C-alpha cells in the first residue's frame, strides 16, 4: 500500500493519538465522515444536473 508498512501505520496512529487524545478522535472521524458524505452528495448532484441538461438539449 504505497510503500507504507505496518510499522509506519502504527507510528502514525500513535502520533495522532498523542496529539488529539482518545476522546477527540471519534469526533474527528465523525467530521471526516460528514465531509465525505457531503462531497459525494455534491458529486451526485452535479451528475444529475448534467444528465438533465443533456435530456433538455436533446428534446429541443
C-alpha positions as CSV (number, residue, x, y, z in Angstrom):
1,X,0.0,0.0,0.0
2,X,2.0,3.0,-1.3
3,X,5.2,1.6,0.3
4,X,3.8,2.1,3.8
5,X,4.3,-0.8,6.1
6,X,2.6,-1.9,9.3
7,X,5.2,-0.2,11.5
8,X,4.7,3.1,9.7
9,X,0.9,2.9,10.1
10,X,1.2,2.1,13.8
11,X,3.6,5.0,14.3
12,X,1.2,7.4,12.5
13,X,-1.7,6.2,14.7
14,X,0.4,6.6,17.8
15,X,1.3,10.2,16.9
16,X,-2.3,11.1,16.1
17,X,-3.4,9.6,19.4
18,X,-0.8,11.6,21.3
19,X,-1.7,14.8,19.5
20,X,-5.5,14.6,19.8
21,X,-6.2,12.2,22.7
22,X,-8.6,9.3,22.8
23,X,-11.7,11.4,23.3
24,X,-11.1,13.7,20.3
25,X,-10.5,11.0,17.7
26,X,-14.2,9.9,17.3
27,X,-15.2,13.5,16.8
28,X,-12.6,14.0,14.1
29,X,-13.7,10.8,12.3
30,X,-17.4,11.9,12.6
31,X,-16.5,15.2,11.0
32,X,-14.5,13.5,8.3
33,X,-17.4,11.1,7.5
34,X,-19.8,14.1,7.2
35,X,-17.4,15.8,4.9
36,X,-17.0,12.8,2.6
37,X,-20.8,12.3,2.6
38,X,-21.3,15.9,1.6
39,X,-18.7,15.6,-1.1
40,X,-20.4,12.5,-2.6
41,X,-23.8,14.2,-2.4
42,X,-22.4,17.2,-4.3
43,X,-20.9,15.0,-6.9
44,X,-24.2,13.1,-7.4
45,X,-26.0,16.4,-7.7
46,X,-23.6,17.5,-10.4
47,X,-24.1,14.2,-12.3
48,X,-27.9,14.7,-12.0
49,X,-27.7,18.2,-13.3
50,X,-25.5,17.1,-16.3
51,X,-27.9,14.3,-17.1
52,X,-31.0,16.6,-17.1
53,X,-29.0,19.1,-19.1
54,X,-28.4,16.5,-21.8
55,X,-32.0,15.5,-21.8
56,X,-33.2,19.1,-22.1
57,X,-31.0,19.8,-25.1
58,X,-32.0,16.6,-26.8
59,X,-35.7,17.4,-26.6
60,X,-35.2,20.7,-28.5
